[in-house]
Amino acid sequence: MTFYEYHSNTMPELKIERTHTLGLSEARGVAARWREQAEQEWGMACESELGESEDTMRFARSGVSGELRVTDTRFDLQLKLGFLLGAYSGKIEEKIQANLDELLGPRV
């Protein structure tokens, strides 16, 4: 195993899954607001791909990359943290959960 393979396999990864009752149209609006925040507040570069029943948003910046999948009933966020940010994975997850609570309402 090379140094790169070892570190890319040991990067901290967060998986956050949230259910909602918004339907796809409203969920797309929430995802658009999340994207604005990610770009403006966190400096992420985002790109979205709209699908018939599922949208995918990919985002990245130095030390972080990930994907948000949005359906009519779910928000699934997968985030890979670089070495330096990995130490803050708990705080980062708390911030994302609070952000989703704000956008989607409290967890059910």
MARNU-192965 format. One line per field, with one value per residue (C-alpha): residue in three letters; residue number from 1; z, y, x. Coordinates in steps of 0.5 Angstrom, whole numbers. Each point is the difference from the previous one (the first is absolute). Layout:
// residues N
r = ALA:...;
k = NUM:...;
zz = Z:...;
yy = Y:...;
xx = X:...;
This chain:
// residues 108
r = MET:THR:PHE:TYR:GLU:TYR:HIS:SER:ASN:THR:MET:PRO:GLU:LEU:LYS:ILE:GLU:ARG:THR:HIS:THR:LEU:GLY:LEU:SER:GLU:ALA:ARG:GLY:VAL:ALA:ALA:ARG:TRP:ARG:GLU:GLN:ALA:GLU:GLN:GLU:TRP:GLY:MET:ALA:CYS:GLU:SER:GLU:LEU:GLY:GLU:SER:GLU:ASP:THR:MET:ARG:PHE:ALA:ARG:SER:GLY:VAL:SER:GLY:GLU:LEU:ARG:VAL:THR:ASP:THR:ARG:PHE:ASP:LEU:GLN:LEU:LYS:LEU:GLY:PHE:LEU:LEU:GLY:ALA:TYR:SER:GLY:LYS:ILE:GLU:GLU:LYS:ILE:GLN:ALA:ASN:LEU:ASP:GLU:LEU:LEU:GLY:PRO:ARG:VAL;
k = 1:2:3:4:5:6:7:8:9:10:11:12:13:14:15:16:17:18:19:20:21:22:23:24:25:26:27:28:29:30:31:32:33:34:35:36:37:38:39:40:41:42:43:44:45:46:47:48:49:50:51:52:53:54:55:56:57:58:59:60:61:62:63:64:65:66:67:68:69:70:71:72:73:74:75:76:77:78:79:80:81:82:83:84:85:86:87:88:89:90:91:92:93:94:95:96:97:98:99:100:101:102:103:104:105:106:107:108;
zz = 0:-2:5:-5:1:7:1:-5:4:7:-1:5:-4:3:-2:1:-2:2:-2:-2:-3:-4:-7:-5:-3:7:2:-6:3:6:-3:-4:6:3:-6:1:7:-2:-5:4:7:-1:-7:-3:-8:-1:-7:0:-4:-1:-1:0:7:3:-1:2:2:0:4:2:3:3:5:-1:-6:0:-3:2:-3:0:-1:2:7:1:1:0:1:-1:2:0:4:-1:5:4:0:2:7:0:-3:7:-1:-7:0:6:-4:-6:4:3:-7:-3:6:-2:-7:1:7:6:-1:0;
yy = 0:7:6:3:-6:-1:8:0:-6:2:7:2:-1:3:-3:4:-3:4:-2:6:1:5:-3:1:7:3:-4:3:6:-2:-3:7:4:-5:1:7:0:-6:5:7:-2:-6:1:-6:-1:-3:-4:-3:-5:0:-7:-2:-3:2:6:-1:6:-1:5:1:5:-1:-6:-1:-4:-3:-1:1:-4:3:-4:1:-3:0:5:-5:4:-3:4:-2:4:1:-2:7:1:-7:2:4:-5:0:8:0:-6:4:7:-4:-3:7:3:-6:1:7:-1:-7:1:-4:-8:-5;
xx = 0:3:0:-6:-4:1:-2:-6:-3:1:-3:-6:-6:-7:-7:-6:-7:-6:-7:-5:-7:1:-1:6:-2:0:6:4:-1:3:6:1:0:5:4:0:2:6:2:0:1:5:3:-2:0:-7:-3:-7:-3:-7:-4:-7:0:6:5:8:4:7:4:8:5:7:-1:-7:-4:-7:-6:-8:-5:-7:-7:-7:1:8:6:6:7:6:7:7:5:7:5:0:-8:0:1:-6:-5:-4:-1:-1:-6:-3:0:-3:-5:-2:0:-5:-4:-1:-1:-5:-2:1:2:-6;
